[in-house]
Amino acid sequence: MDQVSQHVASTSVQGAEVVFRCEGVSKHFGSLTAVDNFSIEVAAGSVLGIGGPNGAGKTTFFDVVTGVSAASSGRVWLGEQDISDLSADRICQLGIARTFQLNATFEGMTVRENVQVAACYGQAKRVLPPWRLDLATQANVTQSLEFVGLSHKANQVASSLTVLERKLLMLAGAMATQPRVLFLDEPVGGLAADEIDQIMGLVKQIKATGVTIVLIEHVMRFLLELSDTVIIMHHGGKLFEGLPQDVAKDPTVVDTYLGDGTSQRLNQYFQRRQHASP
């Protein structure tokens, strides 16, 4: 049994409800293989963290499983439903929401209007737009803005927001769809340390509500502290799959991605956490 397989066997989700899974997902761009025969199972209520070098195929994988880009091969399930051939809007309406690395908001609309769009179209298929939002949808929008701390910015246009506030707005929109599974693509990229802590607190709160989370992140402190299981991708496939505390101990991950300095800091971090545990 090879190294990756050993880690997979030790972190199986047997006995837990699998809310999301994909089998043999690949994505080709001509002769380039961006995602290579990728398979995962994600237990309900857990956090799966995905790391890896730039160009490893992480965002392409997100694009494929959330319907932004069609897979070249493989199948994707949400619960027992095969969603492989569905559009991005239909996948969202069934219970998968996502955020993006870069700003993905309607710049000329207000913060509240952005979340209203998500709440209105992210839960049900609509042929025509409604004349007005029902009370439940309005309450959902208000709660989503309050959750991320943007209520005081509700009437400002999205283009006026800071980097942190734009990320919070994307998160509010995603939560307004009331997802079963939330995909977060580099949610703290470009943020300061205290801003990272703020997003980390929100993700922990989301997990506490029972939402399953799959996230991509280069900030290892964020990735490893939040994740129940970690996958490191490289060349479209799995370089590592296992527990967060084992990532920095894996020599292949260290050589390919982390480097000795980061590995040492992460090992020290987990040692401190272990000693601090009661």
C-alpha positions as CSV (number, residue, x, y, z in Angstrom):
1,M,0.0,0.0,0.0
2,D,1.4,3.4,-1.0
3,Q,1.7,6.4,1.2
4,V,-1.5,8.2,0.1
5,S,-3.5,5.0,0.4
6,Q,-2.3,4.5,3.9
7,H,-3.6,7.9,4.9
8,V,-6.9,7.3,3.1
9,A,-7.5,4.1,5.0
10,S,-6.8,5.8,8.4
11,T,-9.3,8.6,7.7
12,S,-12.2,6.8,6.1
13,V,-15.7,8.1,6.8
14,Q,-17.2,4.7,7.4
15,G,-20.2,5.0,9.8
16,A,-20.8,8.6,9.0
17,E,-23.2,10.0,6.4
18,V,-21.4,11.0,3.2
19,V,-23.0,14.2,2.1
20,F,-20.7,14.8,-0.9
21,R,-18.6,12.5,-3.0
22,C,-17.0,12.3,-6.4
23,E,-15.4,9.4,-8.2
24,G,-12.8,9.5,-10.9
25,V,-13.2,13.2,-11.7
26,S,-10.8,14.5,-14.4
27,K,-10.6,17.7,-16.3
28,H,-8.5,18.1,-19.5
29,F,-7.7,21.3,-21.4
30,G,-6.4,19.9,-24.6
31,S,-3.2,17.9,-23.7
32,L,-3.1,19.4,-20.2
33,T,-4.7,17.4,-17.3
34,A,-5.7,19.9,-14.6
35,V,-7.6,17.3,-12.5
36,D,-6.6,13.7,-12.7
37,N,-8.9,10.9,-11.7
38,F,-9.8,12.6,-8.4
39,S,-12.1,10.9,-5.9
40,I,-13.2,12.0,-2.4
41,E,-15.9,11.4,0.2
42,V,-16.9,14.1,2.7
43,A,-18.8,13.3,5.9
44,A,-21.7,15.4,6.9
45,G,-20.8,18.2,9.2
46,S,-17.0,17.9,8.6
47,V,-14.4,20.2,7.1
48,L,-12.2,19.0,4.3
49,G,-9.2,21.2,3.6
50,I,-7.4,21.2,0.3
51,G,-3.9,22.7,-0.1
52,G,-1.2,22.5,-2.7
53,P,1.0,24.5,-4.9
54,N,-0.3,27.0,-7.4
55,G,-1.4,25.1,-10.5
56,A,-2.2,21.9,-8.6
57,G,-5.8,21.8,-9.9
58,K,-7.6,22.9,-6.7
59,T,-9.8,25.7,-8.2
60,T,-10.4,23.7,-11.4
61,F,-11.7,20.9,-9.2
62,F,-14.0,23.3,-7.4
63,D,-15.2,24.6,-10.8
64,V,-16.0,21.1,-12.0
65,V,-17.9,19.8,-9.0
66,T,-19.9,23.1,-8.6
67,G,-21.0,23.1,-12.2
68,V,-18.9,26.1,-13.4
69,S,-17.0,23.9,-15.8
70,A,-17.9,20.4,-17.2
71,A,-15.8,17.4,-16.2
72,S,-14.0,15.5,-18.8
73,S,-14.9,12.3,-17.0
74,G,-16.1,11.1,-13.6
75,R,-19.2,11.5,-11.5
76,V,-20.3,13.8,-8.6
77,W,-23.0,13.2,-6.0
78,L,-24.7,15.3,-3.4
79,G,-26.1,12.8,-1.0
80,E,-27.6,10.2,-3.2
81,Q,-28.3,12.5,-6.1
82,D,-26.0,12.4,-9.1
83,I,-25.3,16.1,-10.0
84,S,-22.6,15.5,-12.5
85,D,-24.4,16.9,-15.5
86,L,-26.3,19.8,-13.8
87,S,-25.8,23.5,-14.3
88,A,-24.1,25.6,-11.6
89,D,-27.4,27.3,-10.6
90,R,-29.2,24.0,-10.3
91,I,-26.4,22.6,-8.1
92,C,-26.6,25.6,-5.9
93,Q,-30.4,25.2,-5.6
94,L,-29.9,21.6,-4.5
95,G,-27.6,22.6,-1.7
96,I,-24.0,23.4,-2.8
97,A,-22.8,27.0,-2.5
98,R,-19.3,28.4,-3.1
99,T,-17.2,31.5,-2.9
100,F,-14.4,32.5,-5.2
101,Q,-10.7,33.6,-4.9
102,L,-11.4,36.9,-6.6
103,N,-14.3,39.3,-6.0
104,A,-17.5,37.8,-7.4
105,T,-20.1,40.4,-6.6
106,F,-22.4,42.7,-8.6
107,E,-20.3,45.9,-8.2
108,G,-23.1,48.4,-9.0
109,M,-25.6,46.9,-6.6
110,T,-25.8,47.4,-2.9
111,V,-24.6,44.9,-0.4
112,R,-28.2,44.0,0.5
113,E,-29.2,43.6,-3.1
114,N,-26.3,41.3,-3.7
115,V,-27.5,39.0,-0.9
116,Q,-31.1,39.3,-2.1
117,V,-30.1,37.9,-5.5
118,A,-28.4,34.9,-3.8
119,A,-31.4,34.3,-1.5
120,C,-33.9,34.6,-4.3
121,Y,-32.3,32.5,-7.0
122,G,-30.0,30.2,-4.9
123,Q,-32.7,28.0,-3.4
124,A,-35.4,27.6,-6.1
125,K,-35.5,27.6,-9.9
126,R,-37.4,30.7,-11.1
127,V,-38.7,31.3,-14.6
128,L,-39.5,34.9,-13.9
129,P,-38.2,37.2,-11.1
130,P,-40.7,37.9,-8.3
131,W,-42.3,41.3,-8.0
132,R,-41.2,41.5,-4.4
133,L,-39.3,39.2,-1.9
134,D,-41.5,37.3,0.6
135,L,-41.0,37.9,4.3
136,A,-39.0,34.7,4.8
137,T,-36.5,35.6,2.1
138,Q,-36.1,39.1,3.5
139,A,-35.4,37.7,6.9
140,N,-32.9,35.3,5.5
141,V,-31.1,38.3,3.8
142,T,-31.0,40.2,7.1
143,Q,-29.8,37.2,9.1
144,S,-27.0,36.5,6.5
145,L,-25.8,40.1,6.7
146,E,-25.9,40.1,10.5
147,F,-24.0,36.8,10.6
148,V,-21.0,38.2,8.7
149,G,-21.1,41.6,10.3
150,L,-22.2,43.6,7.2
151,S,-25.5,45.0,8.4
152,H,-24.1,48.5,8.7
153,K,-22.9,48.3,5.1
154,A,-26.2,47.0,3.7
155,N,-27.0,50.1,1.6
156,Q,-23.5,50.8,0.3
157,V,-22.6,49.7,-3.2
158,A,-20.4,46.6,-3.4
159,S,-17.6,48.5,-5.3
160,S,-16.9,50.6,-2.2
161,L,-16.1,47.6,0.1
162,T,-12.6,46.6,1.3
163,V,-11.0,43.3,0.4
164,L,-12.2,41.8,3.7
165,E,-15.7,43.1,3.3
166,R,-16.0,41.7,-0.3
167,K,-15.0,38.3,1.1
168,L,-17.6,38.7,3.8
169,L,-20.2,39.6,1.2
170,M,-19.5,36.5,-0.8
171,L,-19.8,34.5,2.3
172,A,-23.2,36.2,3.2
173,G,-24.5,35.4,-0.3
174,A,-23.4,31.8,0.0
175,M,-25.1,31.4,3.4
176,A,-28.3,33.0,2.1
177,T,-28.7,30.0,-0.2
178,Q,-28.9,27.8,2.9
179,P,-26.4,25.3,1.7
180,R,-25.8,21.7,2.8
181,V,-22.2,21.9,1.5
182,L,-20.2,25.1,1.3
183,F,-17.1,25.4,-0.9
184,L,-14.7,28.2,0.1
185,D,-11.9,29.0,-2.4
186,E,-9.0,30.8,-0.6
187,P,-11.3,32.6,1.8
188,V,-8.4,34.4,3.6
189,G,-6.1,35.1,0.7
190,G,-4.6,38.6,0.9
191,L,-5.9,39.3,4.5
192,A,-4.1,40.4,7.6
193,A,-3.7,38.2,10.6
194,D,-6.6,39.7,12.6
195,E,-8.8,39.5,9.5
196,I,-7.9,35.8,9.0
197,D,-8.9,35.2,12.6
198,Q,-12.3,36.9,11.9
199,I,-13.0,34.6,8.9
200,M,-11.8,31.6,10.9
201,G,-14.3,32.4,13.6
202,L,-17.1,32.6,11.1
203,V,-16.2,29.3,9.5
204,K,-16.3,27.6,12.9
205,Q,-19.7,29.1,13.5
206,I,-20.9,27.8,10.1
207,K,-19.6,24.3,10.9
208,A,-21.4,24.4,14.3
209,T,-24.7,24.8,12.4
210,G,-24.1,21.5,10.7
211,V,-23.0,22.8,7.3
212,T,-20.4,20.6,5.6
213,I,-17.4,22.7,4.4
214,V,-14.8,22.0,1.7
215,L,-12.1,24.8,1.6
216,I,-9.0,25.6,-0.4
217,E,-6.3,27.7,1.3
218,H,-2.6,28.4,1.2
219,V,-2.5,29.9,4.7
220,M,-1.6,26.7,6.5
221,R,-2.6,27.9,10.0
222,F,-6.1,28.5,8.7
223,L,-6.2,25.2,6.7
224,L,-4.9,22.9,9.4
225,E,-6.8,24.4,12.4
226,L,-10.2,24.2,10.7
227,S,-9.9,20.9,8.8
228,D,-10.9,17.5,10.0
229,T,-9.1,16.0,7.0
230,V,-6.6,17.5,4.7
231,I,-5.8,16.7,1.0
232,I,-2.7,18.2,-0.6
233,M,-3.0,18.3,-4.4
234,H,-0.2,18.2,-6.9
235,H,-0.5,17.8,-10.7
236,G,-4.2,17.3,-10.5
237,G,-4.1,14.4,-8.1
238,K,-3.6,13.6,-4.4
239,L,-0.1,14.0,-2.9
240,F,-1.4,13.4,0.6
241,E,-4.7,12.7,2.4
242,G,-4.8,12.5,6.2
243,L,-5.1,14.3,9.5
244,P,-4.0,17.9,9.8
245,Q,-1.2,17.1,12.3
246,D,0.4,14.7,9.9
247,V,0.7,17.1,6.9
248,A,4.0,18.7,8.0
249,K,5.5,15.3,8.9
250,D,5.1,13.9,5.4
251,P,8.4,14.1,3.6
252,T,6.8,14.3,0.1
253,V,4.6,17.2,1.1
254,V,7.6,18.9,2.7
255,D,9.8,18.5,-0.4
256,T,7.0,19.4,-2.9
257,Y,5.0,22.1,-1.1
258,L,5.9,23.2,2.4
259,G,9.7,23.4,2.7
260,D,11.6,22.6,5.8
261,G,11.0,26.0,7.5
262,T,7.2,25.8,7.2
263,S,7.2,22.2,8.2
264,Q,9.1,22.9,11.4
265,R,6.8,25.8,12.4
266,L,3.7,23.7,11.8
267,N,5.1,20.8,13.8
268,Q,5.9,23.2,16.7
269,Y,2.4,24.6,16.4
270,F,0.7,21.2,16.8
271,Q,3.1,20.3,19.7
272,R,2.0,23.5,21.5
273,R,-1.6,22.7,20.9
274,Q,-1.1,19.1,22.2
275,H,0.6,20.4,25.4
276,A,-2.2,23.0,25.9
277,S,-4.9,20.4,25.7
278,P,-6.4,19.3,29.1
